[in-house]
Amino acid sequence: MSKHFITFRDITADECAFLFTRTAKLKAERQRNQYMRPHLGGRPVGLFFAKPSTRTRVSFECAINELGGHAVVLQLKDTQFSRGEPLSHSARVLSRYLSALVIRTFDENELVELSKWGSIPVVNALTDLHHPCQVLADIFTLTEHLNGRPLEKQLVAWIGDGNNMANTWIEAAAVLGFSLNLACPEGHDPNKEILKRGIRDNPGIKLMRSPAEAVTGAGAVNTDVIFSMGQQGEPDQKFSDFRDYQVNSALMAKAAPGAIFMHCLPAHPGEEVTDEVLESPASVIFDEAENRLHVQKALLEYLIPAL
C-alpha cells in the first residue's frame, strides 16, 4: 500500500526527523554541485496543477529531475479532469503510467479520492485546506536557525488569516510538539475541526486576537497574504479586518531576540508585511523557498521506493 502526504498528520515526528536528516544531506550535496541521484531510475512523476504555481512547480520539477526521474506536467484544461471524468477512473489510469502524483487543486477531497483508488503515492502541493509541503520546508528552515536547540521548545507565531497555511502549522505543531500562537482577526479563524484536534493533541497551540501577544517571546514570526489564491470576497472589508495584523518592525521587536521572519511567498509588501521586514536580516523567506526543493527531494525519495 502506498504512503501519501496529503496532510501534515500523514507523517510522524520520527518520520519528520528522518526527512530532515535526508534534506540536510541532499542540500549539502547540491551545494557541492552534486545534483544527480539515480533514485527514480528514469521513472515518471506526475505534476497536476489546477491552480497557478511558481515555487511548487519549479522545485518539484527540479527535484524529480535531480532524483533521476522526469516530470509529467498536467494542466487542468488539458486533461479529462476538466470534463468530469470520475476520479476513480483517473486514479487507476494514472497509476499505470506514473510512480507518484503531486497535485495542486482546490478541494482536498479530490486528493483523498485519488489516493483511495490509485496505487501510487499522492502528494498535496496545496489545497484550500492544507499546504503540507510548504510547512515541511518552513519547519526545516526554522531548524536550520535553531543552532541545535530542540524544536519542541520553540514558540512560533502565526499572524493573519486562518488559511490553509495556518491549518497546516496547527497540524505540524500537534505532530512535532512545539508551541504555536495564532493571532487571527474575528471571522478569519482556522478550520474549527483542525484547531480543536490540534489543541487536544498539543495544549501549546493557542488562538488569540492580539498580534502583540502572539509574537511575545516567539522565535519565529510567520504570516501569509490577506487574500489566498482564488479567494473571493470584499477587498475593502477584508483590508479593514486585517488593518492591525500587518507584520512590521514594531511587531517584530516584540518577538524573542534573534527571531526570524517567515513567509511562504508570494508576498504583497505593504499589505500583510512591510518591505522593511521582508528585506531585514531576520527574513528567511528565500531560505524557505530554496528548501522547498531539498525537502521535496527527501519526501519523494521516501515515498517512492528505490528500484
C-alpha positions as CSV (number, residue, x, y, z in Angstrom):
1,M,0.0,0.0,0.0
2,S,1.4,3.4,-1.0
3,K,2.1,6.1,1.6
4,H,0.7,9.5,0.9
5,F,1.4,13.1,2.0
6,I,-1.9,14.9,2.0
7,T,-1.8,16.5,5.4
8,F,1.0,17.0,7.8
9,R,-0.6,14.3,10.0
10,D,0.4,11.8,7.4
11,I,3.9,11.7,8.9
12,T,5.1,11.1,12.4
13,A,7.6,13.1,14.4
14,D,10.2,10.3,13.8
15,E,9.5,10.3,10.0
16,C,9.9,14.1,10.0
17,A,13.2,13.8,11.8
18,F,14.3,11.3,9.1
19,L,13.2,13.5,6.3
20,F,15.1,16.5,7.8
21,T,18.3,14.4,8.1
22,R,18.0,13.4,4.4
23,T,17.1,17.0,3.5
24,A,20.3,18.3,5.1
25,K,22.4,15.7,3.2
26,L,20.7,16.4,-0.1
27,K,21.1,20.2,0.4
28,A,24.8,19.8,1.2
29,E,25.3,17.6,-1.9
30,R,23.7,20.2,-4.2
31,Q,25.8,23.0,-2.7
32,R,28.8,20.9,-3.7
33,N,27.3,20.7,-7.2
34,Q,26.3,17.1,-6.8
35,Y,22.9,17.4,-8.3
36,M,22.0,14.0,-9.6
37,R,21.0,10.9,-7.7
38,P,19.7,7.7,-9.5
39,H,16.9,7.0,-7.1
40,L,14.0,7.3,-9.5
41,G,15.8,5.4,-12.3
42,G,14.0,7.2,-15.1
43,R,10.5,6.8,-13.7
44,P,7.9,9.5,-14.3
45,V,6.2,11.6,-11.6
46,G,3.0,13.5,-12.4
47,L,2.6,17.2,-11.5
48,F,-1.1,18.2,-11.8
49,F,-1.9,21.9,-11.4
50,A,-5.5,23.3,-11.2
51,K,-4.0,26.5,-9.6
52,P,-1.1,28.7,-10.6
53,S,2.4,27.8,-9.3
54,T,5.9,29.1,-9.3
55,R,7.9,27.7,-6.4
56,T,6.0,24.5,-6.1
57,R,6.2,23.6,-9.8
58,V,9.8,24.5,-10.3
59,S,11.0,23.0,-7.1
60,F,9.2,19.7,-7.8
61,E,10.3,19.6,-11.4
62,C,13.9,20.1,-10.3
63,A,13.6,17.6,-7.5
64,I,12.2,14.9,-9.9
65,N,14.9,15.5,-12.5
66,E,17.7,15.5,-9.9
67,L,16.4,12.2,-8.5
68,G,16.8,10.7,-11.9
69,G,13.2,10.8,-13.0
70,H,11.2,13.0,-15.3
71,A,8.2,15.2,-14.6
72,V,5.0,14.9,-16.5
73,V,3.2,18.2,-16.1
74,L,-0.6,18.2,-16.4
75,Q,-2.7,21.3,-16.5
76,L,-6.4,21.1,-15.7
77,K,-7.6,22.4,-19.0
78,D,-5.5,19.9,-20.9
79,T,-6.9,16.8,-19.2
80,Q,-10.1,14.8,-18.8
81,F,-10.3,16.1,-15.2
82,S,-11.8,19.3,-16.8
83,R,-14.5,17.2,-18.4
84,G,-15.7,15.4,-15.3
85,E,-14.0,12.0,-15.7
86,P,-14.6,10.1,-12.5
87,L,-11.6,10.4,-10.2
88,S,-11.8,6.7,-9.5
89,H,-11.0,6.2,-13.2
90,S,-8.3,8.8,-13.5
91,A,-6.6,7.4,-10.4
92,R,-6.3,3.9,-11.8
93,V,-5.2,5.1,-15.2
94,L,-2.5,7.4,-13.9
95,S,-1.3,4.7,-11.6
96,R,-0.5,2.6,-14.6
97,Y,1.7,5.4,-16.0
98,L,3.3,7.2,-13.1
99,S,5.3,6.5,-9.9
100,A,3.6,9.3,-7.9
101,L,1.2,12.1,-8.4
102,V,1.8,15.6,-7.0
103,I,-1.4,17.7,-7.2
104,R,-2.4,21.3,-6.5
105,T,-6.1,21.8,-6.5
106,F,-9.0,23.4,-4.7
107,D,-10.9,20.6,-3.0
108,E,-8.8,18.3,-0.8
109,N,-11.4,15.5,-1.2
110,E,-10.1,15.1,-4.7
111,L,-6.7,14.0,-3.3
112,V,-8.4,11.7,-0.8
113,E,-10.4,10.1,-3.7
114,L,-7.3,9.7,-5.9
115,S,-5.3,8.1,-3.0
116,K,-8.2,5.7,-2.3
117,W,-8.5,4.4,-5.9
118,G,-4.9,4.7,-7.1
119,S,-1.9,2.6,-6.3
120,I,0.8,5.3,-6.2
121,P,1.7,8.0,-3.6
122,V,-0.3,11.2,-3.7
123,V,1.3,14.4,-2.6
124,N,-0.6,17.5,-1.7
125,A,1.0,20.5,-3.4
126,L,-1.6,22.9,-2.0
127,T,-5.4,22.8,-1.5
128,D,-7.8,25.3,0.1
129,L,-7.4,23.4,3.4
130,H,-3.7,22.4,3.6
131,H,-0.2,23.2,2.3
132,P,1.9,20.5,3.9
133,C,5.0,20.6,1.6
134,Q,5.4,24.3,2.3
135,V,5.2,23.9,6.1
136,L,7.6,20.9,6.0
137,A,10.1,23.2,4.2
138,D,9.4,26.1,6.6
139,I,10.0,23.9,9.7
140,F,13.2,22.6,8.2
141,T,14.3,26.2,7.7
142,L,13.4,27.0,11.3
143,T,15.5,24.1,12.5
144,E,18.5,25.4,10.5
145,H,18.3,28.6,12.6
146,L,17.9,26.9,16.0
147,N,21.7,26.1,16.3
148,G,20.9,22.7,17.8
149,R,18.2,23.9,20.2
150,P,15.2,21.5,20.3
151,L,12.3,22.3,18.1
152,E,9.7,21.2,20.7
153,K,10.9,24.0,23.0
154,Q,10.2,26.7,20.4
155,L,7.3,29.2,20.1
156,V,6.1,30.1,16.6
157,A,3.7,32.9,16.0
158,W,1.2,33.0,13.1
159,I,-0.2,36.4,12.3
160,G,-3.1,36.9,9.9
161,D,-5.6,34.8,8.0
162,G,-6.6,31.3,9.3
163,N,-6.0,29.9,5.9
164,N,-4.5,26.6,4.6
165,M,-1.1,27.6,5.9
166,A,-2.4,28.3,9.4
167,N,-4.3,25.0,9.3
168,T,-1.1,23.1,8.4
169,W,1.0,24.9,11.0
170,I,-1.6,23.7,13.6
171,E,-1.2,20.1,12.4
172,A,2.6,20.4,12.4
173,A,2.6,21.7,16.0
174,A,0.4,18.8,17.0
175,V,2.7,16.3,15.4
176,L,6.0,17.8,16.5
177,G,5.1,19.4,19.8
178,F,6.3,23.0,19.5
179,S,4.1,25.9,20.8
180,L,2.1,27.9,18.3
181,N,0.3,31.2,18.9
182,L,-2.2,32.2,16.2
183,A,-3.4,35.8,16.0
184,C,-6.3,36.0,13.6
185,P,-9.0,38.7,13.1
186,E,-12.5,37.8,14.2
187,G,-14.2,35.9,11.5
188,H,-11.0,34.7,9.9
189,D,-10.1,31.8,12.2
190,P,-8.5,28.5,11.1
191,N,-10.7,25.5,10.4
192,K,-12.6,24.7,13.6
193,E,-12.1,20.9,13.5
194,I,-8.4,21.2,12.7
195,L,-7.9,23.7,15.5
196,K,-9.9,21.6,18.0
197,R,-8.0,18.5,17.3
198,G,-4.7,20.4,17.3
199,I,-5.3,21.8,20.8
200,R,-6.4,18.4,22.0
201,D,-3.1,16.9,21.0
202,N,-0.9,19.9,21.9
203,P,-2.3,22.4,24.5
204,G,0.6,24.7,23.5
205,I,-1.5,25.7,20.4
206,K,-3.4,28.9,21.2
207,L,-5.8,31.1,19.2
208,M,-5.9,34.8,20.1
209,R,-6.8,38.2,18.7
210,S,-3.7,40.2,19.6
211,P,-0.7,40.1,17.3
212,A,1.5,41.7,20.0
213,E,0.5,39.0,22.5
214,A,1.1,36.3,19.9
215,V,4.6,37.3,19.0
216,T,5.8,38.0,22.5
217,G,8.7,35.6,23.1
218,A,8.3,33.9,19.7
219,G,11.4,32.6,17.9
220,A,9.7,32.8,14.5
221,V,7.0,35.1,13.2
222,N,5.0,33.9,10.3
223,T,2.4,35.4,8.0
224,D,0.7,35.0,4.6
225,V,-1.2,37.1,2.1
226,I,-4.5,38.5,3.1
227,F,-6.3,37.0,0.1
228,S,-5.4,33.4,-0.5
229,M,-5.2,32.0,-4.1
230,G,-8.5,32.2,-5.9
231,Q,-10.3,33.6,-2.9
232,Q,-13.2,35.8,-3.5
233,G,-14.6,38.5,-1.1
234,E,-15.0,42.2,-0.5
235,P,-11.5,43.7,-0.6
236,D,-12.3,46.9,1.4
237,Q,-13.9,44.9,4.2
238,K,-11.1,42.3,4.4
239,F,-8.4,45.0,4.4
240,S,-10.2,46.7,7.2
241,D,-10.4,43.4,9.2
242,F,-6.6,42.9,8.8
243,R,-5.6,46.5,9.4
244,D,-3.9,45.7,12.8
245,Y,-2.4,42.4,11.6
246,Q,0.5,43.7,9.5
247,V,3.9,42.3,10.4
248,N,6.1,45.4,10.7
249,S,9.3,46.3,12.6
250,A,7.4,47.4,15.7
251,L,5.7,44.0,15.9
252,M,8.9,42.1,15.2
253,A,10.6,44.0,18.0
254,K,8.2,42.3,20.5
255,A,9.4,38.8,19.5
256,A,12.4,37.0,21.1
257,P,15.9,38.3,20.4
258,G,17.1,36.9,17.1
259,A,13.6,35.9,16.0
260,I,13.3,35.1,12.3
261,F,10.5,36.2,9.9
262,M,8.8,33.7,7.7
263,H,6.5,33.9,4.7
264,C,5.6,31.2,2.1
265,L,5.6,33.7,-0.8
266,P,4.4,35.4,-2.9
267,A,4.3,38.4,-0.6
268,H,2.4,41.6,-1.0
269,P,4.7,44.3,0.5
270,G,2.7,47.0,2.3
271,E,-0.2,44.7,3.0
272,E,0.4,41.7,5.3
273,V,4.0,42.7,5.9
274,T,6.2,45.7,5.3
275,D,9.1,45.7,2.8
276,E,11.4,46.7,5.7
277,V,10.7,43.3,7.4
278,L,10.8,41.3,4.2
279,E,14.3,42.7,3.4
280,S,15.6,42.7,7.0
281,P,18.3,40.4,8.3
282,A,15.6,38.5,10.2
283,S,13.9,37.5,7.0
284,V,14.4,33.9,5.9
285,I,11.9,33.9,3.1
286,F,14.3,32.9,0.3
287,D,15.8,30.1,2.5
288,E,12.3,28.8,2.8
289,A,11.8,28.9,-1.0
290,E,15.1,27.1,-1.6
291,N,14.4,24.5,1.0
292,R,11.2,23.5,-0.9
293,L,13.5,21.8,-3.4
294,H,15.6,19.9,-0.8
295,V,12.7,18.8,1.4
296,Q,10.7,17.6,-1.6
297,K,13.6,15.6,-2.9
298,A,13.8,13.9,0.5
299,L,10.0,13.4,0.5
300,L,9.9,11.8,-3.0
301,E,12.8,9.5,-2.0
302,Y,10.8,8.4,1.0
303,L,7.5,7.9,-0.7
304,I,8.8,6.2,-3.9
305,P,10.8,3.0,-3.2
306,A,14.1,2.7,-5.0
307,L,14.3,0.3,-7.8
